[in-house]
Amino acid sequence: MQALKKKYLLLWIVLGSVFAFQPAYSVNKKELKTADSLFAMAKYPESLILYKKNFNREEKNSQSVLLKLAFLAEKTNNYTDCLYYLSKLALINPSRRLFEKMDKLAEEQNLTGYEFDDYNYFIIFYRRYGDYIPILLLTLGTYIVVIMVTKARRREPILQVHKVSIVVYLLLLLAILNVPSLYQTCIIVNENTFLRNEPSSASSVVEQIGKGHKLIIVGSVDHWNRVLWNNRIVYIRKSDLWNI
């Protein structure tokens, strides 16, 4: 038991080292400072109240606060909240260790949507180096345009490869700038949640599932979200979800 407890704390210390020096975005820094003091003294219930008070699901939160909320949620076996906070953290500062932590927790609780696959690698790469990718594409596009303008002024024929390159460039730029922003996920927060064929309470139930599963949102209709579940499009009430 002692070895398990040490392993448990070590995992969070390693994760914490990645996000230790992150700025806070909460407006009430005094309460956060008090919460940090309570957390350091292992007064977890009291610190949890203050951390939750300064957490906003719709806004950017301090990475330190998200990490501590995830730790406190796991400590109380609230794995749905823990995975939610870690998922929010992954949007700000993704890492392989963080994805592996979520994957492990989800596997232990038989939850889906947290698999660490090639797409997660892409998200990590994009969020870490996304600011440089448009610059690289812009440089490539400028190079191609300069060549084409120079040839046009000289009345030289433009090679087919340059025409194809400019089209490919524009498509890549469109994908890089828009695809990640269209990707949105959510987590089920209510037990006995119904997945339906249509956005209506009168529609037939496809499946009834518990909380904690992570889904990809592909659209919305009124009070319903259109999501992917087992490679199938179904509808779920927005009140049953927290958007990540």
PyMOL commands that set and color helices and strands:
alter all, ss='L'
color gray80, all
select helices_A, chain A and resi 2-18+29-40+44-53+63-75+79-92+96-108+118-129+132-153+160-182+238-240
alter helices_A, ss='H'
color red, helices_A
select strands_A, chain A and resi 184-188+193-196+205-209+214-221+224-229+232-237+241-243
alter strands_A, ss='S'
color yellow, strands_A
deselect
rebuild
show_as cartoon
